């Protein structure tokens, strides 16, 4: 299932927020990450207390890492809720 999250990108010392859609079947692990960011570099609309997570994705022989907004518990809940499906009966 596809999950919509907010990714944090660091380009030339400034951070930008982008929506990202990922296939929950490819998630390998989720880990908390602490970004050390100056207030001038922090993206608009985020509080300094915001937590971030790294999502490790299976991408063939090379893995892929995304840094997203939210603690691992919240990200895991979003991913697991996307995997739930109704049985046809």
N, C-alpha and C positions, 0 to 999 in steps of 0.2 A: 504494500500500500504506500501511497505517496503522502509525505508529511511536509507541511510548510513551516519553516523556521526562519529566524533572522540571523544572518551571518555577519561577522565583524571582519572587515578587510583593512589591512594596514598598507596604505600606498604612500610612499614618500614621507613617512612620519605622521600622516594624518589618518584617522580612522573613519571609515564609512560603513554604514549599515545597508545590507542588501537582503532581499527576500531570497530564500533558496528552497527548492523543492527536492526532497531526497526520497529514495526508495528505502523503506524501513527494513526490507529484507537484506540489505547490504551493510547494515550497521554491525560492526564488530565489537566496539566498546565505546564507553563514554567516560571521560575523566574531567574533574574540575581543573580549571586553569585560572591563574591570577595574572591579569594584565596590569602592568605598571604604566599608567598613562597620566600625563599632565592634564590639568583641567582644560588647557587651550586645545589639546588634541582630542579630547573626549567627544564622541559623536553627540549631536544635538538630540535632545529628547531622552537621554539616559542619565540616571542618577549615579553618583560616584560609588554607591553601595551595590550596584548591579553585579551579579555573578555571571561568570562565563564558563562554558564547557567546550572541550575538544571532542569531536565525534570522529572516530576512526572508521573509515569505510573500506570494504573489500572492493578493490578495483583491479581485478586481474592479478598480475604478478607484482604490481606496485600499488600500495595502499594510498589512500587519500585522507587528509585531515582537514576538518572544517572547524573553525572557532565560531560558536553560536552564543546568543544571549540566553541566559538561564542556567540555573544549577542542574547538575546531572539528574536529580530526582524528578524535576519537572520535565526535562527532555525525555527521560525514560517513560514517563506517563504518557506524553504525547505520542511517542513511537508505539507503545503497547496498545493505546486506544485505537490507533490506525490499523493495527493488525486484527482487531476484532471484526468478525463478519457474521452476518445472520445466516443460519442454515435454512435452506429451502426445504419445506416439508409438506 
